Amino acid sequence: MLAEDEAIIRLDLKETLEEEGYEVVGETGRGDEAVALAREIKPDLAILDIKMPGLDGLEVARELTRDRVCAVLILSAFSQRDLIERARDAGALAYLVKPFQRSELVPAVEVAIGRFRELRALTELTESLEEQLATRKVIDRAKGLLIDTYGLSESDAFSFIQHTAMSERATMQSVAERVLAGELRPEGL
């Protein structure tokens, strides 16, 4: 997706990308439209100019990266270090200075897309690990309650939760939550 307020540059960039085998799925000349367009079409990459009406490219980058919509490449005529740092802090994964060479565009696009995929995979892994930790905490609390209240050994408490989950075709977490709520206890106790 392209967001560049100068139509000639946008057209040239689109042609260059298409000649390199990329598909441009959306384009706009306004920053505020860029946010809505990216959320709607979910491109792999948004190439953003910094100076645009509506919202500037850094604000657009901040919104798109906060919501993990797509990778962001900033395309700008400005190469001041503070601007590059602001782009990095806004979540841009690549920065290209105009006028750029065709030979610089493909590597910048590929790096941005690749880094975004890595970040997405790490985020998913982190979320999975957080869920696993939360599940383990609930199960450990339920085991502790079974040990303290019913005098089960740790292995018996774990086996009770595990076997109940298997026989009821439920998750161990849901069984543990029922134990903690007092809705489930070992038979005969």
Helices and strands as residue ranges (DSSP letters): E 2-3, H 7-19, E 27-28, H 31-41, E 45-49, H 57-66, E 71-76, H 81-89, E 94-97, H 102-150, H 154-168, H 172-180
